């Protein structure tokens, strides 16, 4: 069975794809304890603060924007999503929509909430709507749509030569890829309570290769985006958890090889690929900077030794370095 480019790459990379013609996004509604004050049943128009250099409602593909919403009254329930379109496989095909159910971080007064917005790689540069549904204490449910623009990022073009099974997988390998994809999709749809309160840290001491988002051509035929960040790490380098969390996956997958995925809560996940040894197991609680594995060169790509780190926020792969800086800003605001 032929799969679309997006589905194929999702299988290879474990990407969480929620498309209009396929999987349905899980709606996540949060409830908050607030003071019991009656709210007028008027249209809800929150005040918006965008924590970027310009203050504009602008997101670059693959990057993360911290947004604050402040309402005029306390909110008891809040949910939201940021649907973004991405390019279809071939010219003339319909574009597909990737939903992003959002996780909101209350500021403590019942009126202000913060969330992360991001646009997936290959997102179509256009205007979109952040959709918010809110229910005041003792009030009726209200909705708001807030305009945001997505901008194409500046990423490199690179070429790679890898094992031919990567660009032309056998039916057996493709089935394994699809199984791996479904496993990660189910994990990335989970929404658990936030477990981190300190800034994120680097997984290894070595430098990164600044290759998130690279537009890669493999074996002269396959084209895909590099959805993670590679770090220089000789085989056996200690790999550290980038923050507190629960191990959601510890096992072997075809492309990643030996891999660990940590659920940090709040819709944030980190995944560590090509490991030589795994020292953390599913269900383990890990703390920031714990050694969870040793780096290696495992996986169907037969890569040179290094550590590949995926960082997934609200179901979208994002630039790990950019997200770590954005999350540090959230922690700073929380004081």
LOLOSE-261288 format. One line per field, with one value per residue (C-alpha): x, y, z; residue number from 1; residue in three letters. Coordinates in steps of 0.1 Angstrom, whole numbers, padded with zeros to 4 digits. Last residue first. Example, Ala and Ser with C-alpha at 12.3 -4.5 7.8 and 13.67 -1.06 7.14 Angstrom:
2
u: c(0137:0123)
v: c(-0011:-0045)
w: c(0071:0078)
nr: c(2:1)
rest: c(Ser:Ala)
// end
This chain:
335
u: c(0090:0063:0076:0111:0097:0079:0111:0131:0104:0112:0149:0144:0120:0146:0172:0149:0136:0100:0083:0045:0020:0015:0053:0076:0114:0134:0171:0196:0228:0258:0278:0277:0243:0232:0199:0181:0190:0219:0249:0255:0248:0246:0213:0192:0218:0197:0201:0165:0148:0134:0103:0103:0072:0089:0126:0157:0193:0192:0224:0238:0214:0204:0176:0166:0130:0117:0080:0060:0022:0021:0038:0075:0067:0101:0109:0138:0154:0175:0173:0157:0148:0135:0124:0139:0128:0121:0089:0068:0095:0080:0093:0118:0140:0166:0172:0209:0229:0263:0286:0292:0297:0311:0286:0282:0247:0219:0187:0153:0128:0152:0129:0124:0132:0138:0155:0192:0202:0185:0177:0174:0158:0174:0148:0171:0207:0225:0251:0250:0280:0291:0280:0250:0213:0213:0192:0156:0148:0132:0096:0089:0062:0032:0001:-0006:-0019:-0013:-0015:0023:0022:-0005:0013:0046:0032:0014:0047:0066:0040:0042:0079:0077:0053:0077:0105:0084:0072:0109:0121:0134:0148:0159:0164:0190:0214:0222:0238:0229:0222:0216:0195:0196:0168:0154:0119:0086:0063:0030:0006:-0017:-0053:-0073:-0106:-0127:-0153:-0177:-0192:-0218:-0211:-0210:-0172:-0162:-0161:-0135:-0131:-0100:-0092:-0059:-0067:-0044:-0028:-0004:0030:0021:0036:0065:0080:0052:0040:0043:0022:0031:0006:0001:-0030:-0043:-0077:-0077:-0051:-0024:-0008:-0024:-0004:-0025:-0020:-0030:-0045:-0025:-0044:-0025:-0045:-0038:-0033:-0053:-0032:-0024:0013:0022:0026:0005:0020:0010:-0020:-0021:-0048:-0041:-0062:-0078:-0093:-0102:-0124:-0130:-0121:-0119:-0129:-0116:-0094:-0057:-0041:-0003:0016:0050:0061:0079:0098:0096:0078:0082:0053:0039:0013:0036:0054:0085:0111:0089:0067:0033:0007:-0030:-0059:-0088:-0120:-0148:-0183:-0206:-0223:-0213:-0192:-0203:-0175:-0166:-0128:-0109:-0098:-0089:-0103:-0085:-0100:-0079:-0095:-0077:-0070:-0087:-0066:-0069:-0084:-0081:-0046:-0031:0005:0028:0062:0079:0106:0104:0066:0059:0081:0060:0028:0039:0052:0019:0017:0014:0000)
v: c(0337:0324:0348:0334:0298:0309:0325:0293:0275:0298:0292:0254:0256:0274:0249:0219:0232:0218:0186:0191:0171:0199:0202:0175:0176:0151:0146:0127:0116:0108:0078:0075:0063:0029:0044:0014:0022:0020:0044:0051:0073:0059:0060:0077:0097:0120:0157:0166:0139:0106:0087:0052:0040:0026:0019:0040:0028:0022:0013:0020:0048:0058:0082:0102:0115:0144:0151:0183:0183:0197:0167:0158:0126:0110:0089:0065:0049:0020:0021:0054:0041:0006:0010:-0004:0001:0025:0045:0068:0074:0098:0134:0159:0177:0172:0136:0130:0109:0096:0091:0055:0058:0093:0122:0152:0163:0161:0181:0168:0171:0167:0175:0150:0143:0108:0102:0112:0087:0110:0146:0166:0199:0207:0216:0210:0209:0231:0204:0203:0206:0179:0179:0157:0160:0198:0212:0224:0252:0243:0236:0204:0178:0193:0172:0147:0150:0120:0124:0122:0086:0074:0090:0075:0039:0045:0057:0027:0003:0022:0019:-0019:-0022:-0004:-0027:-0058:-0043:-0035:0000:0021:0054:0039:0004:0019:0025:0062:0088:0123:0157:0190:0221:0245:0261:0297:0295:0299:0323:0315:0343:0343:0356:0350:0332:0333:0310:0312:0286:0301:0313:0300:0304:0314:0288:0292:0279:0292:0288:0302:0312:0310:0334:0319:0303:0266:0244:0222:0220:0222:0256:0263:0279:0274:0284:0309:0316:0347:0351:0326:0346:0319:0322:0291:0271:0260:0229:0232:0207:0211:0201:0194:0202:0188:0205:0191:0177:0198:0195:0164:0152:0178:0209:0218:0235:0247:0241:0259:0244:0255:0245:0264:0257:0277:0311:0342:0375:0400:0374:0374:0352:0348:0334:0317:0311:0280:0274:0247:0270:0307:0321:0356:0373:0403:0413:0421:0403:0375:0369:0375:0390:0387:0404:0380:0386:0366:0375:0383:0360:0380:0360:0351:0350:0317:0320:0297:0261:0252:0228:0218:0205:0184:0175:0145:0152:0129:0107:0106:0128:0161:0152:0146:0137:0129:0122:0089:0097:0070:0064:0101:0104:0078:0094:0128:0114:0097:0059:0033:0000)
w: c(0393:0369:0344:0347:0343:0311:0298:0304:0284:0254:0257:0259:0230:0207:0215:0209:0176:0175:0166:0170:0192:0218:0222:0208:0213:0194:0204:0181:0199:0178:0165:0127:0115:0104:0092:0105:0141:0165:0166:0203:0233:0268:0287:0314:0333:0355:0346:0354:0374:0362:0373:0357:0341:0310:0318:0323:0318:0280:0263:0228:0220:0185:0196:0226:0227:0247:0253:0263:0264:0300:0313:0309:0291:0284:0253:0252:0221:0210:0172:0160:0125:0133:0169:0201:0237:0265:0261:0283:0309:0334:0338:0352:0327:0299:0310:0306:0281:0292:0262:0254:0217:0209:0212:0188:0192:0166:0168:0157:0129:0100:0070:0042:0006:-0008:-0042:-0043:-0017:0009:0002:0034:0041:0075:0102:0132:0120:0145:0149:0187:0209:0234:0270:0265:0271:0273:0302:0305:0329:0363:0372:0353:0360:0341:0345:0318:0282:0260:0223:0219:0233:0209:0179:0191:0190:0157:0141:0154:0140:0107:0106:0114:0085:0062:0073:0064:0031:0022:0027:-0003:0012:0046:0033:0009:0038:0039:0016:0026:0010:0027:0021:0051:0070:0070:0084:0066:0084:0102:0110:0140:0144:0176:0176:0208:0223:0252:0276:0299:0334:0370:0370:0335:0307:0280:0244:0225:0188:0176:0140:0110:0085:0059:0054:0048:0074:0061:0096:0122:0136:0173:0200:0237:0264:0292:0313:0331:0347:0376:0395:0396:0362:0348:0323:0294:0272:0236:0212:0180:0149:0116:0085:0051:0017:-0012:-0040:-0071:-0067:-0048:-0012:0006:0022:0057:0072:0108:0134:0168:0195:0228:0261:0293:0322:0355:0341:0363:0348:0324:0306:0301:0275:0275:0245:0244:0207:0196:0164:0137:0113:0124:0144:0143:0165:0170:0202:0180:0201:0212:0242:0226:0250:0243:0261:0261:0241:0256:0244:0273:0297:0328:0353:0388:0414:0431:0434:0411:0410:0374:0349:0318:0285:0262:0229:0213:0177:0151:0130:0092:0065:0085:0097:0131:0126:0156:0140:0148:0124:0099:0102:0102:0071:0053:0064:0052:0019:0014:0017:-0010:0000)
nr: c(335:334:333:332:331:330:329:328:327:326:325:324:323:322:321:320:319:318:317:316:315:314:313:312:311:310:309:308:307:306:305:304:303:302:301:300:299:298:297:296:295:294:293:292:291:290:289:288:287:286:285:284:283:282:281:280:279:278:277:276:275:274:273:272:271:270:269:268:267:266:265:264:263:262:261:260:259:258:257:256:255:254:253:252:251:250:249:248:247:246:245:244:243:242:241:240:239:238:237:236:235:234:233:232:231:230:229:228:227:226:225:224:223:222:221:220:219:218:217:216:215:214:213:212:211:210:209:208:207:206:205:204:203:202:201:200:199:198:197:196:195:194:193:192:191:190:189:188:187:186:185:184:183:182:181:180:179:178:177:176:175:174:173:172:171:170:169:168:167:166:165:164:163:162:161:160:159:158:157:156:155:154:153:152:151:150:149:148:147:146:145:144:143:142:141:140:139:138:137:136:135:134:133:132:131:130:129:128:127:126:125:124:123:122:121:120:119:118:117:116:115:114:113:112:111:110:109:108:107:106:105:104:103:102:101:100:99:98:97:96:95:94:93:92:91:90:89:88:87:86:85:84:83:82:81:80:79:78:77:76:75:74:73:72:71:70:69:68:67:66:65:64:63:62:61:60:59:58:57:56:55:54:53:52:51:50:49:48:47:46:45:44:43:42:41:40:39:38:37:36:35:34:33:32:31:30:29:28:27:26:25:24:23:22:21:20:19:18:17:16:15:14:13:12:11:10:9:8:7:6:5:4:3:2:1)
rest: c(Unk:Unk:Unk:Unk:Unk:Unk:Unk:Unk:Unk:Unk:Unk:Unk:Unk:Unk:Unk:Unk:Unk:Unk:Unk:Unk:Unk:Unk:Unk:Unk:Unk:Unk:Unk:Unk:Unk:Unk:Unk:Unk:Unk:Unk:Unk:Unk:Unk:Unk:Unk:Unk:Unk:Unk:Unk:Unk:Unk:Unk:Unk:Unk:Unk:Unk:Unk:Unk:Unk:Unk:Unk:Unk:Unk:Unk:Unk:Unk:Unk:Unk:Unk:Unk:Unk:Unk:Unk:Unk:Unk:Unk:Unk:Unk:Unk:Unk:Unk:Unk:Unk:Unk:Unk:Unk:Unk:Unk:Unk:Unk:Unk:Unk:Unk:Unk:Unk:Unk:Unk:Unk:Unk:Unk:Unk:Unk:Unk:Unk:Unk:Unk:Unk:Unk:Unk:Unk:Unk:Unk:Unk:Unk:Unk:Unk:Unk:Unk:Unk:Unk:Unk:Unk:Unk:Unk:Unk:Unk:Unk:Unk:Unk:Unk:Unk:Unk:Unk:Unk:Unk:Unk:Unk:Unk:Unk:Unk:Unk:Unk:Unk:Unk:Unk:Unk:Unk:Unk:Unk:Unk:Unk:Unk:Unk:Unk:Unk:Unk:Unk:Unk:Unk:Unk:Unk:Unk:Unk:Unk:Unk:Unk:Unk:Unk:Unk:Unk:Unk:Unk:Unk:Unk:Unk:Unk:Unk:Unk:Unk:Unk:Unk:Unk:Unk:Unk:Unk:Unk:Unk:Unk:Unk:Unk:Unk:Unk:Unk:Unk:Unk:Unk:Unk:Unk:Unk:Unk:Unk:Unk:Unk:Unk:Unk:Unk:Unk:Unk:Unk:Unk:Unk:Unk:Unk:Unk:Unk:Unk:Unk:Unk:Unk:Unk:Unk:Unk:Unk:Unk:Unk:Unk:Unk:Unk:Unk:Unk:Unk:Unk:Unk:Unk:Unk:Unk:Unk:Unk:Unk:Unk:Unk:Unk:Unk:Unk:Unk:Unk:Unk:Unk:Unk:Unk:Unk:Unk:Unk:Unk:Unk:Unk:Unk:Unk:Unk:Unk:Unk:Unk:Unk:Unk:Unk:Unk:Unk:Unk:Unk:Unk:Unk:Unk:Unk:Unk:Unk:Unk:Unk:Unk:Unk:Unk:Unk:Unk:Unk:Unk:Unk:Unk:Unk:Unk:Unk:Unk:Unk:Unk:Unk:Unk:Unk:Unk:Unk:Unk:Unk:Unk:Unk:Unk:Unk:Unk:Unk:Unk:Unk:Unk:Unk:Unk:Unk:Unk:Unk:Unk:Unk:Unk:Unk:Unk:Unk:Unk:Unk:Unk:Unk:Unk:Unk:Unk:Unk:Unk:Unk:Unk:Unk:Unk:Unk:Unk:Unk:Unk:Unk:Unk:Unk:Unk:Unk)
// end
